[in-house]
Amino acid sequence: MRYGVAAVWALLLAVIVIFSVQNRASVDVSFLHWTMSMPTVFLILGTYVLGMLSGWGLVELIKKLF
């Protein structure tokens, strides 16, 4: 069982590394008058983290209301 879990984690890590290497190109992000250039992988991961945090906050809000 431990080898299976370790294999899944190793595969997931390999996929993340391959994804990161393939998405090194810079993109421009604009918000109001603020512009920033960043690698695509950071934009995707940042969006994912912000989505996780907002989803977690919404779940906590619903728990408090009901």
N, C-alpha and C positions, 0 to 999 in steps of 0.2 A: 504493500500500500504506500509506503514512504517513497519508493522509487517512482511510483506513478504520479504522486503529487509533485515530486521534484522534477519529473519530466515535463509536467504541465507548466510549472513555473519557469523552467528553462526555455520552453517553447514560447511562452508569453514574453519573456525577456528578449528572446531573439527577434520576435515580431516587432517589439517596440524599438529595438536598435535599428532594424532594417527600415522601419517607418521613419525614424529620426534622420537617418542618413539620406534617405530619398527625398525628404522634404526640407532641405537646407536653404532653399531659395527664399529670398527676402520678399516680403509683401509690405505695402504701405497701409497703415491703419489710420483713418481719420475720424476724429470726433470733434464736432464744432470747429474750432480753429486750431486744434491740436493735431499734429500728424507725427506718426512714429513708424519707423521701419523695423521689422522684426522677422526672424525666420518663421516659415509657415508652421513648423511643428510647435513652436511656442504659442502661436496664436490658437492653434487647435487645442493644445493642452490647457491653456488659460481659459478658453471658452468652456471646456469640459469641467474644470474646477469651479468656475463661476456657476455653471448649471447645477453641479452637485450641491454647492452651498445654498443656492436659492431653493432648490428642491427640498433640501433638509429643513430649511427655515419654514417653508410652506407646510411641510408635514408637522412640524412642531406647533405651528399656529393652529392647524386643524385639530391637533390633539388637545390644545388648550380650550378651544371653542366647544368641543364635543366631549 
